[in-house]
Structures are given as structure tokens and as C-alpha cells.
């Protein structure tokens, strides 16, 4: 207000010179109409330019035609480095092992030296042979003092002396007892053979599980890298406006899941190693890299022949057959028992009685006795019936064991056949097709015909198939080894005592295999 008022006062008091200049200026404006036209044309041009810029901004603000994320990424190829295809392969951990590598032969050798069950089985053999020796030994003779009508004082008299007593074992009972214990010695030897098979099979299966866990860990780490690459790609897309925050978060969640799965696989690898070290008998054995090839020389088995071999040649069948022979020997021994042994006794006595009026003693006199027990009431008939029942039961047990082995072998044969089918299909069909699809996408990406997320998705699928392939290979190896090892897979189960072997035939010598899921179903997923 002050300015406006000041300006008013000044304008009312302007000098004649000022008034004259303004008058001249108005005169100049009146005499230059072209100047006004130029100003109007410039204003119109400026307005047209502003309208054109506003229209351009509106067109830029309008949504582009619908385009998939993969097509949008095609426009970014100039800013993405060239991609080289990376294929999964087995044995990478072994390449980095160096001196920290262990073979199956080394593990088997250590198990033979330190597994406690093998020494237990050897001890049982020694004990059985000692029992066989003991039962066939002849009874020891007896030596004793004898006295009769012993008197003291001046009269004297009486008899005093010694004797030797011996039992004569008749009817070959000692030999028959040795036959019974000989069968137990044979049982102990078969049990030791079975235990060696059990330990060997357990070591091989544990070794293959650790080897598979090694390969799984490499594949899981590769999947974690692929997921992280996908998350980084989504972040870059969001920076260019081609992805929103939800897509980035989903990719980061997948990356976190894959990292967690890799860490879980590390725990699984340590767990499998501890199991292997325990079977070997070296729980303090440090973690090492195992050397082996899952893809070559896997067990090639005929299903029918495998079942027949197990049903006829398994140590469990041999134990049942030997137990039958033992029952037969025990029956024979029980039938000989009623035949009495002869007890013989002989000795010398000094008779102090005098010979009539001659003050001389009668002197030394001999004595002899022989006796037998008459089997009138006890003819061992109860034990004979027991032996007959045991022999009949042993015969049926032999049949039962063979049938049980067939039943349980059928489960393992089925798992082996399925795992082998999957492994062959993955190796010959599925993985080659997945590799080809991945290669084609990498090639198209290089030609700016496919987006990078599609390449990563194909790569992820390829590595997931590789994990399933490893699971199938593990199934082929472990089930094949179980069949080759007569289904004996627990390397820390104590061997049975020969006298108690009948019970382990039912519970131990005929193992119940663990029914596993198919390789695809058994994959550890977070």
C-alpha cells in the first residue's frame, strides 16, 4: 500500500521532462504496429508448443499396450550381460576334496577292524566250540575212603581202605551230545557270516547315502543361487518400472526358502556321516568327502532271481536249516537217554580181624561193584516228546522263514524296480529334454527373443529334476545293495547266541525293510 501510494504521489508530481518522454513513447508505439503483430505471433507459437508438450506428457502417462513380463524384459537385453548355459553334474564336491577324500574300500576296511559286532560274532564261535568240546568229555573218576566195622581198644578189628569209582557212558550218548553242540557251533559260524554280510551291507548303504547327500547339497546350493539371481532380476525390473514390489517380495521369499533348504541339506549330510561313522565303529571320525560314482556300475538285478536267491541262500534260511538239524540231533540224544550208564566201583580194604588163635590180621582184601539204573518209571518220555515237537517246529520254521523272506523281498524289489525305472527315465529322457529346453531359451535370450526370467525358470526346473534324479539313483543303489545283502542292513545289531538263535530267526535274521517313498515324493522340501 505504501509503494502504491508513493508511486501515486510521484506520478502526480512528475516533471515536464518525464511527461514529455512518456508522450514520445506513446507516439512511437502508435507509429510501429508491426511490433504488436510480432508479439502476438510469438505468443501463439509459445502456446502451441506448450500444448504439444502437454499432449506428449499425456501420451507418455497412458499405459503401454499389454505386454508380458518376459516381453518387457526383451527390451532390456542391451543392458544384460551375455548368458552362458550352466548344466548340473555330479561329482563336483569330489573335485575339491584333495587329500580329504575317503573311498568305500577304506570304509569297509575300518569297519572290519573296529565294528564291535564282528568281534562279538567271533567270540560266539569260540564259545560254541568250547561248549562242544566240554559236552563230549568223559566223566571224571571218583576216589574215596571206605571203612566198615571199625572198632577201637584192645579188641581191634574192622576194615578200612580206598576205592575208585567210574561211570561208563553207554549208547554213544557223549557222541550224540557232541552232535547237538556241533550244530550250535555251525549256527555260530553262520551267524558270524551273517553279521559280516550285515556290516558290509550297512557300510555300503550308509556310504551311498552320504554320497547322495553330498550331491544333493551341491544341487541345493545351485538352486539357492538361481533363486537369488531371480530375486535380483526382479529388483532390477522394479527399478525400471517393469515389476512391482509384490513380485520382488515373492522372489526374495523363494530365494530365502532355497537358502534354508541348502542349510537343511548341510545338516542332513552331517547326520548321514554320523550314521556311517557309527556303523564303522569310529564315532569320532571327522567329516570327509566320499569318492564314488552314483551313475555307473549300479546293481543290475533280475527281480525274480533276486527273490529266489534270498529265499534259498539267505543266512536266515541256513540258520533255519541248521536249527532243524540241531533239533534232529537233540531228538536222537533224548531217545538215547533212557539207556542206563554203568557205574563201576573197585578198591582195596585192610581187614584188621585176626585169624582165629593166630594173632595176625587177615590183611588186604579187594572190593568191586557195578550197578545200572533200571528205567522203569522214568524213560525220559517227556523230553522225547519235547524234542519231537521242537523238530516239527523247526521244520515249519524253515518254511516260514523262506516265505517271510519272499514277502519282504517283494517290497524291496518293487522299490528297486521303481527307482531304476525313474533313474533310467531321468537319465535318458527327462534330463536331456530339460537341458535342451534350457539351452534353447539361452540361445533365444542371446537373440533377444526370450526374457531372462524365462531362462532362470528353465534353469531352476533343470536343477530340480537333477535333485529328483539323485534321489532315484540313491534308491537304485540302496535297494539293490539290500537285495544283494539278503536284506541284512543293520550293522550294529548284535549277533545272536547259538542257543538263542531261534528267537532272532523271527525278529532279527529276517529283517523288515523300511518302505520308502518314491524318489520324487521323498524330496526334502522346506
C-alpha positions as semicolon CSV with decimal commas, in nm:
position;residue;x (nm);y (nm);z (nm)
1;X;0,000;0,000;0,000
2;X;0,286;0,233;0,080
3;X;0,452;0,156;-0,250
4;X;0,132;0,209;-0,442
5;X;0,067;0,534;-0,256
6;X;0,423;0,652;-0,307
7;X;0,405;0,575;-0,673
8;X;0,084;0,778;-0,697
9;X;0,236;1,074;-0,533
10;X;0,535;1,057;-0,757
11;X;0,323;1,027;-1,070
12;X;0,125;1,336;-0,974
13;X;0,443;1,533;-0,932
14;X;0,636;1,416;-1,239
15;X;0,846;1,675;-1,413
16;X;0,777;1,819;-1,755
17;X;1,073;1,617;-1,888
18;X;0,920;1,292;-1,773
19;X;0,588;1,384;-1,918
20;X;0,748;1,460;-2,244
21;X;0,932;1,117;-2,260
22;X;0,611;0,919;-2,197
23;X;0,434;1,118;-2,463
24;X;0,706;1,046;-2,709
25;X;0,692;0,671;-2,617
26;X;0,322;0,657;-2,687
27;X;0,382;0,824;-3,011
28;X;0,648;0,565;-3,102
29;X;0,409;0,273;-3,022
30;X;0,147;0,422;-3,238
31;X;0,381;0,453;-3,527
32;X;0,510;0,080;-3,500
33;X;0,209;-0,160;-3,543
34;X;0,438;-0,439;-3,673
35;X;0,588;-0,471;-3,328
36;X;0,248;-0,567;-3,185
37;X;0,196;-0,831;-3,457
38;X;0,530;-0,987;-3,383
39;X;0,444;-1,013;-3,016
40;X;0,110;-1,179;-3,091
41;X;0,271;-1,434;-3,325
42;X;0,532;-1,524;-3,065
43;X;0,265;-1,576;-2,801
44;X;0,064;-1,803;-3,030
45;X;0,373;-2,008;-3,113
46;X;0,461;-2,047;-2,746
47;X;0,107;-2,163;-2,670
48;X;0,119;-2,422;-2,946
49;X;0,447;-2,556;-2,812
50;X;0,307;-2,585;-2,462
51;X;0,004;-2,775;-2,592
52;X;0,228;-3,014;-2,784
53;X;0,439;-3,082;-2,474
54;X;0,129;-3,145;-2,263
55;X;-0,005;-3,390;-2,524
56;X;0,327;-3,570;-2,526
57;X;0,319;-3,599;-2,147
58;X;-0,033;-3,739;-2,158
59;X;0,066;-3,995;-2,417
60;X;0,363;-4,098;-2,205
61;X;0,141;-4,127;-1,900
62;X;-0,103;-4,357;-2,079
63;X;-0,042;-4,736;-2,010
64;X;0,150;-4,914;-2,277
65;X;-0,013;-5,200;-2,466
66;X;-0,043;-5,515;-2,261
67;X;0,290;-5,690;-2,258
68;X;0,408;-5,987;-2,053
69;X;0,698;-5,952;-1,813
70;X;0,907;-6,172;-2,038
71;X;0,836;-5,945;-2,340
72;X;0,916;-5,636;-2,136
73;X;1,249;-5,785;-2,041
74;X;1,325;-5,837;-2,409
75;X;1,371;-5,459;-2,439
76;X;1,638;-5,467;-2,171
77;X;1,877;-5,708;-2,347
78;X;2,115;-5,430;-2,435
79;X;2,181;-5,382;-2,062
80;X;2,214;-5,756;-1,964
81;X;2,540;-5,948;-1,987
82;X;2,572;-6,247;-2,215
83;X;2,442;-6,569;-2,050
84;X;2,627;-6,899;-2,079
85;X;2,432;-7,218;-2,006
86;X;2,529;-7,398;-1,684
87;X;2,429;-7,762;-1,655
88;X;2,410;-7,971;-1,336
89;X;2,661;-8,252;-1,300
90;X;2,766;-8,499;-1,033
91;X;3,100;-8,523;-0,858
92;X;3,184;-8,156;-0,811
93;X;3,243;-8,196;-0,437
94;X;3,493;-8,473;-0,510
95;X;3,689;-8,245;-0,740
96;X;3,752;-8,009;-0,449
97;X;3,825;-8,281;-0,194
98;X;4,201;-8,308;-0,236
99;X;4,356;-8,517;0,041
100;X;4,032;-8,509;0,244
101;X;3,875;-8,793;0,045
102;X;3,768;-9,141;0,151
103;X;3,675;-9,442;-0,063
104;X;3,433;-9,726;0,005
105;X;3,721;-9,974;0,035
106;X;3,877;-9,767;0,313
107;X;3,546;-9,754;0,499
108;X;3,496;-10,130;0,470
109;X;3,846;-10,192;0,599
110;X;3,790;-9,969;0,901
111;X;3,459;-10,141;0,973
112;X;3,628;-10,481;0,966
113;X;3,875;-10,359;1,227
114;X;3,654;-10,159;1,461
115;X;3,291;-10,274;1,432
116;X;3,218;-10,443;1,769
117;X;2,957;-10,686;1,639
118;X;3,216;-10,870;1,428
119;X;3,425;-10,940;1,737
120;X;3,113;-11,049;1,921
121;X;3,039;-11,299;1,646
122;X;3,395;-11,437;1,662
123;X;3,363;-11,471;2,039
124;X;3,041;-11,667;1,996
125;X;3,218;-11,912;1,765
126;X;3,489;-11,973;2,021
127;X;3,230;-12,021;2,294
128;X;3,026;-12,265;2,086
129;X;3,331;-12,475;2,003
130;X;3,428;-12,477;2,370
131;X;3,080;-12,597;2,466
132;X;3,103;-12,869;2,203
133;X;3,433;-12,982;2,349
134;X;3,302;-12,975;2,702
135;X;2,988;-13,177;2,641
136;X;3,184;-13,465;2,487
137;X;3,430;-13,511;2,769
138;X;3,414;-13,834;2,965
139;X;3,304;-13,813;3,332
140;X;3,591;-13,792;3,578
141;X;3,654;-14,092;3,809
142;X;3,595;-14,067;4,180
143;X;3,844;-14,176;4,452
144;X;3,733;-14,224;4,811
145;X;3,786;-14,377;5,154
146;X;3,587;-14,669;5,283
147;X;3,560;-14,817;5,630
148;X;3,349;-15,092;5,788
149;X;3,309;-15,238;6,140
150;X;3,575;-15,012;6,274
151;X;3,645;-15,078;6,643
152;X;3,897;-14,945;6,887
153;X;4,058;-15,066;7,209
154;X;4,237;-15,397;7,266
155;X;3,990;-15,589;7,053
156;X;4,072;-15,406;6,729
157;X;3,923;-15,534;6,406
158;X;3,727;-15,358;6,131
159;X;3,802;-15,274;5,771
160;X;3,947;-14,958;5,619
161;X;4,054;-14,886;5,264
162;X;4,000;-14,686;4,943
163;X;3,809;-14,719;4,622
164;X;3,794;-14,578;4,267
165;X;3,456;-14,517;4,102
166;X;3,388;-14,453;3,733
167;X;3,070;-14,402;3,529
168;X;3,070;-14,578;3,194
169;X;2,855;-14,378;2,949
170;X;2,672;-14,612;2,719
171;X;2,475;-14,592;2,392
172;X;2,704;-14,323;2,247
173;X;2,536;-14,051;2,445
174;X;2,853;-13,840;2,456
175;X;2,883;-13,851;2,078
176;X;2,519;-13,752;2,038
177;X;2,568;-13,462;2,275
178;X;2,864;-13,351;2,067
179;X;2,642;-13,361;1,758
180;X;2,391;-13,129;1,923
181;X;2,663;-12,882;2,018
182;X;2,825;-12,923;1,678
183;X;2,506;-12,787;1,526
184;X;2,528;-12,492;1,764
185;X;2,885;-12,430;1,654
186;X;2,763;-12,433;1,295
187;X;2,490;-12,186;1,392
188;X;2,751;-11,958;1,544
189;X;2,957;-11,972;1,225
190;X;2,655;-11,892;1,009
191;X;2,563;-11,612;1,247
192;X;2,914;-11,469;1,210
193;X;2,887;-11,495;0,833
194;X;2,550;-11,322;0,851
195;X;2,697;-11,049;1,070
196;X;2,977;-10,984;0,822
197;X;2,718;-10,955;0,546
198;X;2,511;-10,728;0,766
199;X;2,802;-10,497;0,842
200;X;2,924;-10,487;0,482
201;X;2,577;-10,406;0,350
202;X;2,520;-10,143;0,618
203;X;2,852;-9,973;0,541
204;X;2,779;-9,969;0,168
205;X;2,430;-9,828;0,216
206;X;2,548;-9,564;0,463
207;X;2,832;-9,473;0,227
208;X;2,590;-9,429;-0,065
209;X;2,356;-9,218;0,148
210;X;2,640;-8,983;0,239
211;X;2,749;-8,970;-0,125
212;X;2,393;-8,885;-0,230
213;X;2,372;-8,620;0,042
214;X;2,690;-8,464;-0,099
215;X;2,535;-8,440;-0,445
216;X;2,208;-8,311;-0,303
217;X;2,393;-8,036;-0,120
218;X;2,562;-7,918;-0,440
219;X;2,228;-7,912;-0,623
220;X;2,056;-7,731;-0,337
221;X;2,324;-7,465;-0,335
222;X;2,283;-7,423;-0,710
223;X;1,910;-7,377;-0,665
224;X;1,975;-7,116;-0,398
225;X;2,199;-6,924;-0,641
226;X;1,935;-6,944;-0,913
227;X;1,668;-6,813;-0,676
228;X;1,895;-6,527;-0,567
229;X;1,960;-6,440;-0,932
230;X;1,583;-6,436;-0,994
231;X;1,530;-6,205;-0,695
232;X;1,799;-5,967;-0,818
233;X;1,639;-5,966;-1,161
234;X;1,304;-5,869;-1,011
235;X;1,471;-5,585;-0,821
236;X;1,618;-5,451;-1,143
237;X;1,281;-5,480;-1,314
238;X;1,121;-5,283;-1,034
239;X;1,383;-5,012;-1,075
240;X;1,280;-4,977;-1,440
241;X;0,909;-4,985;-1,359
242;X;0,852;-5,331;-1,509
243;X;0,783;-5,512;-1,179
244;X;0,607;-5,414;-0,861
245;X;0,706;-5,469;-0,501
246;X;0,493;-5,783;-0,460
247;X;0,686;-5,961;-0,735
248;X;1,013;-5,865;-0,574
249;X;0,896;-5,992;-0,235
250;X;0,781;-6,323;-0,383
251;X;1,119;-6,373;-0,548
252;X;1,301;-6,290;-0,225
253;X;1,083;-6,540;-0,035
254;X;1,174;-6,811;-0,285
255;X;1,540;-6,722;-0,251
256;X;1,518;-6,746;0,127
257;X;1,346;-7,085;0,103
258;X;1,620;-7,217;-0,123
259;X;1,892;-7,091;0,111
260;X;1,713;-7,258;0,401
261;X;1,685;-7,583;0,204
262;X;2,060;-7,575;0,136
263;X;2,135;-7,526;0,506
264;X;1,898;-7,810;0,595
265;X;2,081;-8,031;0,348
266;X;2,407;-7,950;0,525
267;X;2,251;-8,082;0,846
268;X;2,134;-8,393;0,662
269;X;2,484;-8,454;0,531
270;X;2,627;-8,435;0,883
271;X;2,357;-8,671;1,011
272;X;2,430;-8,928;0,739
273;X;2,801;-8,903;0,813
274;X;2,744;-8,970;1,183
275;X;2,544;-9,280;1,092
276;X;2,824;-9,404;0,869
277;X;3,086;-9,338;1,137
278;X;2,877;-9,527;1,394
279;X;2,839;-9,833;1,170
280;X;3,212;-9,836;1,110
281;X;3,278;-9,814;1,482
282;X;3,456;-9,477;1,465
283;X;3,213;-9,216;1,603
284;X;3,494;-8,961;1,626
285;X;3,575;-8,986;1,254
286;X;3,589;-8,629;1,113
287;X;3,366;-8,535;0,821
288;X;3,531;-8,607;0,487
289;X;3,437;-8,612;0,121
290;X;3,346;-8,951;-0,019
291;X;3,468;-9,069;-0,357
292;X;3,220;-9,259;-0,570
293;X;3,009;-9,255;-0,885
294;X;2,634;-9,279;-0,850
295;X;2,569;-9,304;-1,221
296;X;2,784;-9,602;-1,313
297;X;2,801;-9,967;-1,203
298;X;2,479;-9,958;-1,007
299;X;2,338;-10,301;-0,906
300;X;2,183;-10,474;-1,206
301;X;1,946;-10,737;-1,067
302;X;1,684;-10,968;-1,206
303;X;1,378;-10,936;-0,987
304;X;1,270;-11,299;-0,989
305;X;1,623;-11,431;-0,946
306;X;1,684;-11,194;-0,658
307;X;1,377;-11,316;-0,469
308;X;1,470;-11,681;-0,530
309;X;1,828;-11,622;-0,419
310;X;1,719;-11,458;-0,096
311;X;1,458;-11,726;-0,025
312;X;1,708;-12,011;-0,075
313;X;2,054;-11,877;0,009
314;X;1,996;-11,621;0,281
315;X;2,182;-11,680;0,608
316;X;1,841;-11,679;0,774
317;X;1,745;-11,985;0,569
318;X;2,076;-12,153;0,651
319;X;2,019;-12,084;1,020
320;X;1,671;-12,237;0,998
321;X;1,807;-12,546;0,823
322;X;2,085;-12,585;1,079
323;X;1,835;-12,540;1,359
324;X;1,635;-12,826;1,209
325;X;1,943;-13,050;1,211
326;X;2,009;-12,947;1,568
327;X;1,653;-13,043;1,665
328;X;1,704;-13,383;1,500
329;X;2,027;-13,437;1,691
330;X;1,857;-13,333;2,015
331;X;1,579;-13,585;1,950
332;X;1,830;-13,864;1,896
333;X;2,009;-13,767;2,214
334;X;1,683;-13,766;2,409
335;X;1,597;-14,114;2,278
336;X;1,933;-14,249;2,398
337;X;1,891;-14,104;2,743
338;X;1,683;-14,396;2,892
339;X;1,966;-14,641;2,823
340;X;2,136;-14,660;3,164
341;X;2,500;-14,589;3,223
342;X;2,713;-14,837;3,417
343;X;2,859;-14,735;3,749
344;X;3,177;-14,929;3,834
345;X;3,349;-14,920;4,173
346;X;3,669;-15,101;4,277
347;X;3,914;-15,073;4,565
348;X;4,112;-15,229;4,849
349;X;4,036;-15,270;5,221
350;X;4,257;-15,376;5,507
351;X;4,081;-15,623;5,738
352;X;4,210;-15,597;6,096
353;X;4,021;-15,904;6,217
354;X;4,256;-16,181;6,344
355;X;4,273;-16,529;6,201
356;X;4,148;-16,748;6,486
357;X;4,417;-16,812;6,750
358;X;4,691;-16,664;6,536
359;X;4,740;-16,301;6,627
360;X;4,764;-16,194;6,269
361;X;4,516;-15,981;6,084
362;X;4,351;-16,102;5,773
363;X;4,514;-15,816;5,579
364;X;4,422;-15,658;5,245
365;X;4,103;-15,754;5,068
366;X;3,970;-15,637;4,734
367;X;3,626;-15,497;4,656
368;X;3,434;-15,442;4,330
369;X;3,086;-15,310;4,249
370;X;2,887;-15,250;3,931
371;X;2,540;-15,103;3,902
372;X;2,293;-14,974;3,649
373;X;1,976;-14,769;3,680
374;X;1,664;-14,955;3,573
375;X;1,442;-14,728;3,354
376;X;1,109;-14,839;3,492
377;X;0,935;-14,512;3,576
378;X;1,149;-14,251;3,407
379;X;1,228;-14,339;3,050
380;X;1,280;-13,973;2,950
381;X;0,950;-13,990;2,769
382;X;0,863;-13,625;2,841
383;X;1,187;-13,490;2,695
384;X;1,145;-13,712;2,391
385;X;0,805;-13,559;2,321
386;X;0,952;-13,211;2,363
387;X;1,231;-13,295;2,118
388;X;0,976;-13,426;1,867
389;X;0,775;-13,104;1,896
390;X;1,090;-12,894;1,859
391;X;1,188;-13,083;1,546
392;X;0,844;-13,036;1,392
393;X;0,851;-12,670;1,482
394;X;1,198;-12,630;1,329
395;X;1,075;-12,782;1,004
396;X;0,786;-12,536;0,992
397;X;1,016;-12,252;1,088
398;X;1,230;-12,324;0,785
399;X;0,924;-12,290;0,561
400;X;0,807;-11,977;0,743
401;X;1,143;-11,804;0,711
402;X;1,153;-11,870;0,336
403;X;0,801;-11,732;0,292
404;X;0,876;-11,429;0,509
405;X;1,186;-11,354;0,307
406;X;0,985;-11,372;-0,014
407;X;0,726;-11,135;0,129
408;X;0,978;-10,878;0,243
409;X;1,196;-10,914;-0,062
410;X;0,893;-10,830;-0,275
411;X;0,876;-10,486;-0,113
412;X;1,243;-10,412;-0,176
413;X;1,228;-10,550;-0,530
414;X;0,934;-10,319;-0,600
415;X;1,124;-10,018;-0,468
416;X;1,434;-10,119;-0,662
417;X;1,237;-10,158;-0,986
418;X;1,064;-9,821;-0,942
419;X;1,387;-9,643;-0,855
420;X;1,565;-9,798;-1,152
421;X;1,279;-9,704;-1,384
422;X;1,292;-9,345;-1,264
423;X;1,670;-9,326;-1,286
424;X;1,672;-9,454;-1,645
425;X;1,389;-9,222;-1,747
426;X;1,557;-8,919;-1,590
427;X;1,892;-9,007;-1,742
428;X;1,776;-9,091;-2,093
429;X;1,465;-8,878;-2,144
430;X;1,369;-8,620;-1,885
431;X;1,704;-8,455;-1,812
432;X;1,815;-8,441;-2,180
433;X;1,486;-8,274;-2,272
434;X;1,514;-8,028;-1,985
435;X;1,873;-7,945;-2,084
436;X;1,766;-7,890;-2,444
437;X;1,481;-7,661;-2,338
438;X;1,718;-7,463;-2,118
439;X;1,976;-7,439;-2,398
440;X;1,716;-7,319;-2,648
441;X;1,599;-7,047;-2,410
442;X;1,957;-6,934;-2,352
443;X;2,004;-6,919;-2,728
444;X;1,681;-6,724;-2,775
445;X;1,782;-6,489;-2,498
446;X;2,104;-6,418;-2,684
447;X;1,893;-6,340;-2,993
448;X;1,666;-6,111;-2,787
449;X;1,372;-6,350;-2,840
450;X;1,325;-6,462;-2,478
451;X;1,342;-6,287;-2,144
452;X;1,591;-6,358;-1,868
453;X;1,323;-6,469;-1,615
454;X;1,224;-6,745;-1,857
455;X;1,585;-6,857;-1,876
456;X;1,608;-6,868;-1,497
457;X;1,282;-7,061;-1,471
458;X;1,407;-7,325;-1,715
459;X;1,734;-7,348;-1,527
460;X;1,553;-7,389;-1,196
461;X;1,340;-7,671;-1,335
462;X;1,650;-7,844;-1,468
463;X;1,821;-7,840;-1,130
464;X;1,505;-7,958;-0,954
465;X;1,495;-8,253;-1,194
466;X;1,860;-8,319;-1,112
467;X;1,768;-8,347;-0,742
468;X;1,496;-8,597;-0,825
469;X;1,745;-8,789;-1,039
470;X;1,985;-8,811;-0,744
471;X;1,702;-8,945;-0,527
472;X;1,628;-9,212;-0,788
473;X;1,995;-9,310;-0,804
474;X;2,009;-9,342;-0,426
475;X;1,702;-9,567;-0,439
476;X;1,862;-9,790;-0,700
477;X;2,183;-9,825;-0,500
478;X;2,038;-9,875;-0,153
479;X;1,762;-10,117;-0,254
480;X;1,996;-10,305;-0,484
481;X;2,251;-10,342;-0,206
482;X;1,981;-10,457;0,034
483;X;1,883;-10,730;-0,211
484;X;2,244;-10,831;-0,268
485;X;2,293;-10,841;0,110
486;X;1,993;-11,069;0,170
487;X;1,802;-10,777;0,330
488;X;2,054;-10,763;0,617
489;X;2,109;-10,391;0,667
490;X;2,166;-10,319;1,039
491;X;2,540;-10,323;1,100
492;X;2,514;-10,262;1,475
493;X;2,268;-10,537;1,565
494;X;2,437;-10,783;1,797
495;X;2,478;-11,140;1,672
496;X;2,261;-11,398;1,843
497;X;2,389;-11,669;2,072
498;X;2,352;-12,013;1,914
499;X;2,130;-12,135;2,197
500;X;1,903;-11,833;2,148
501;X;1,909;-11,825;1,772
502;X;1,551;-11,946;1,734
503;X;1,409;-11,617;1,859
504;X;1,626;-11,395;1,637
505;X;1,515;-11,601;1,338
506;X;1,175;-11,444;1,385
507;X;1,286;-11,098;1,488
508;X;1,639;-11,037;1,368
509;X;1,754;-11,274;1,100
510;X;1,451;-11,196;0,888
511;X;1,466;-10,816;0,869
512;X;1,174;-10,593;0,790
513;X;1,287;-10,339;0,529
514;X;1,180;-9,979;0,559
515;X;0,927;-9,893;0,292
516;X;1,048;-9,571;0,138
517;X;0,857;-9,323;-0,072
518;X;0,925;-9,278;-0,438
519;X;1,222;-9,051;-0,511
520;X;1,002;-8,764;-0,618
521;X;0,787;-8,789;-0,304
522;X;1,082;-8,824;-0,070
523;X;1,249;-8,499;-0,164
524;X;1,319;-8,274;0,134
525;X;1,132;-7,953;0,072
526;X;1,116;-7,660;0,310
